Amino acid sequence: MDQVNFRPRTIFPSETRDNDTFIDLDKLWAAAIRRLSVIVICLIATVALAGLYLFTAKPIYTALTQILIDDNLSRYAEDEQDSQTAQQIDNRMSSAVEILKSKALALRVVDQGKFDQNEMLVNPPQSPVDLAKGAIKSVVTMLTPGGPPPSEELERLGRREKAAAILQQSLTVERVGRSSVIALSVRSPDPQLSATVARTYADSYLTDQLNANFDASEKASLWLQERLNDLNARSQQASLAVEQYKVEHNLVSPRGELLSAQQLSDLNSQLIVAQADAASASARYQQYQAIIDKGAEAAVQNAVVSARDTDNTVIQDLRKRYIAINDREQGVVQQFGADHPQAIALKAEKNDVSQQIYRELRQLTGSFRNEFEVASSRERSLRESIERVAGRDSQANVSMVQLRELEQRATALKTLYESYLGRFEEATQRQSFPIAKARVISDAGLPTAPSSPRKTLTMALSIVLGLLIGGAAATLLEFRERFFRTGDDVQDKLGQRFLGYLPKVNTALAEESTAPPAPPAATEGEAAAAPPGNPISFRRLMRIAVEAPRSHFAETLRNAKLACDIMLQDRKCRVIGVVSCLPGEGKSMVAANFAGLLASTGVRTLVIDADLRNPGLSRMLGSEPDVGLVEVILQKTSWTSAARVDRRSRLTILPMTMRSRNLAHTSELLASSGMSQFLESIKETFDVIVVDLAPLIPVIDAKAFEPYVDGFLFVTEWGVTPAKAVQSVLRSEPQIASKTVGVILNKTEMSELHRYADPGAPERLRSSYASYYKDKEGVAASR
């Protein structure tokens, strides 16, 4: 039985954990299954659109070529350069990419491949959308006044510009990772055209690099040539000015120095030599003069002169003779004595040799004196010459300042000229180097399959997009779900007891319809034998619970009876009102079947049709009554005369006549004293009085009748009645809310119910206890 216990709802720890879970996968799966139709529709729509796109889209072929930017290709033709930084390499690659994308290169490609004459490129096949745009543009052009038609030359230039623009649009250039390789791809409707354009682009780029290098070198050569001519003339003028200045100021010497400086240097050198000679001569003279001054005998003893000073072989010979005579004399004296004639002769000979040595020393001393005087004179003369030349050199130094300035200018111009001359020669040589800093490493091949549209990817994306759109739509529908679907919705949104589900009855007639009365009631056997799914009459709608006592429909009403028994057990005669928020929710059928179920159990039951403006319960009767509730309240007739009794359930019915529907003040009639007296008069006769009241939102009849009611059964249509409306009514009518026994969800699609229930809820387990119900009363069977 699909209803909840009457005790306050207990929150179990497992439910607390479920509520605290960020994502409930079971609920998400249930919502996906519930909205599966929406998701499938969106998926079919996106797949159909993708198929339409693939059918109408023109195939595009892509040819790819790769170009390597390599500075090493020209390493033998250029000077070795320093290694580049990562930033410089990135800048160089970015520049190469932009050159390949440039309009100038596109025009070069058009000219080289004559693509302005290729109709496939200039006027490619158009899609239906492009054809529509072209037709609109043609109409606008015809309606808009234009100028004179373009000439043939302008038209040719226009085709060239258009071809270049198309090439730029179909071109994709990007750097491959962090390498020095650039990938260049071209798209077109023709595979051969794509490959041709890609190859032409690569060739044009390499040619452009060569031409750029040649043009730059040529321009540099021309400019350097002009600069060289100018620098050469200026350098020659500066050198000539230096030479003229030297001649004018007598600043020229064979060794390239100042004449005065050269003379002064020579004189200083000579002075140094002269000073050394004078000092040497003076020393020799003083030495020999000291020997002479000591006398002849002392002179013989000191007559030892270096052989390098002068040629003194005579003195050396005399000295040797003197020593030999002296030795002989000493020998004779020792043998024969000093008085020996030979000793005396040797002594005389020795004195003679001594005089000869003295004379030679005096002669040599005189020559040394002359040499000393000559050296001293020469030294004085050199000093005087140095003083004269030094005076002239100080004047020449003043002129040297200007000379150095002229020489620096001439040297600078000469150095600059030589530098520009080297650059000129280098630029001239580079003009002849046919080497570009790029090469093709992967030539464009002929595409074998179109690159666009990609059928597999398009279909996969359409499926993914369809699922995303379907999921978004399903999510939106889930968030826009504002109705009651399960008993948990009733308890969470209203805080009321949930009494159960009433399955939707297979009928083509609405109980609140204003159609004429139905034909006479069918017999009990006819009602029981009515096949499920066929429309059943109004009369049989009152006996669903009676004729199918083991149905799910009857079990829900028994649960409502049990709830009323518990809440109203202290009342002898219970007045139970059946209400709803809006018309068409089935409250009249619920009231009739609830009352019939009570009556079939032996409870004295009266059901009153108190919906004075739209008496749906009265229309369920076989024929229109002559008198009814209004006449009883106005005491125009007794209730026994107006009441009818159903033979099958022994239910007493107090209907209302159709002519009473035009009453203006129905709420006052229901709250009148006549109504009060009527109810008091029948409380001894019946145990339960079921009152079918008007909807709460359109009219206030139920609010006026509320003081007489002991409890309300609130009927809400499953999946139709907005929850906000029911909440608003119960919030604004606390008297009715406090007397509400519970809420019944009517017209429930039992086959769809499990989709809205949480995993493990009773609604998900209906298949396990469906055998307890037998739906023979025309109620839609659960699946």
Helices and strands as residue ranges (DSSP letters): H 13-20, H 25-34, H 36-56, E 61-69, G 71-74, H 86-101, H 103-113, G 115-117, H 119-122, H 128-143, H 152-170, E 171-175, E 181-188, H 191-248, H 259-293, H 295-301, H 313-336, H 341-430, E 438-442, H 455-479, H 487-494, E 498-503, H 524-529, H 538-541, H 544-547, H 552-567, E 574-580, H 587-600, E 605-609, H 616-619, H 629-633, H 639-642, E 644-646, E 651-654, G 658-662, H 666-670, H 673-682, E 688-692, H 701-705, G 706-708, E 711-717, H 723-732, H 734-739, E 740-748, H 750-756, G 762-765, H 766-769, G 770-772
